[in-house]
Amino acid sequence: MGRLTVLALRAVLAALLAGSVFVQAVMVPLLAADLEGLDPELAHLRAPFLVITVLGIVTVQVVLVCVWRLVTMVRRGTVFSHAAFRHVHIVIGAFVAAALLVFALGVVLAPGEAVAPGVVLLLGGVSLAVFGVALIVLVLRMLLAQAVARDVEAARMRAELEEVI
């Protein structure tokens, strides 16, 4: 990966991480204040909605940090090692957690008249899409495993060749 590409990706990751921290520190408290004015029959939705929102932001932050670490490994040429799997596993877990959080939001909003049924259906679709991203990352993890195995095999063959020579 080129130096300019890594720099651009890191700039985007840093901007996204700073934006997520801003949302967590400023926007969520403002949202909490706005939700205090809910109708009494919808007041029970305030706490679950805020918890799901904060946890969703945390999943995004976890993915951003892990991608940053993987980009660092790519830049150093160490991405084809077993250390990369830890970050990939965390990314997969974060996407699964995000899918469950979106599904939980749909479950929280489904009963009653809080939102239209179409919104709950859309949340179910978004949950499925996020879970699909987790499965795509799992497939990419399998490709990484194959690449690591081939890298180990190539190193072994190089060592054997050096012994022969």
Secondary structure, DSSP 8 states (H G I E B T S, - for coil): --HHHHHHHHHHHHHHHHHHHHIIIIIHHHHHHHHTTS-GGGGGGHHHHHHHHHHHHHHHHHHHHHHHHHHHHHHHT--SSTHHHHHHHHHHHHHHHHHHHHHHHHHHHSSTTSS-HHHHHHHHHHHHHHHHHHHHHHHHHHHHHHHHHHHHHHHHHHHHHHHH-
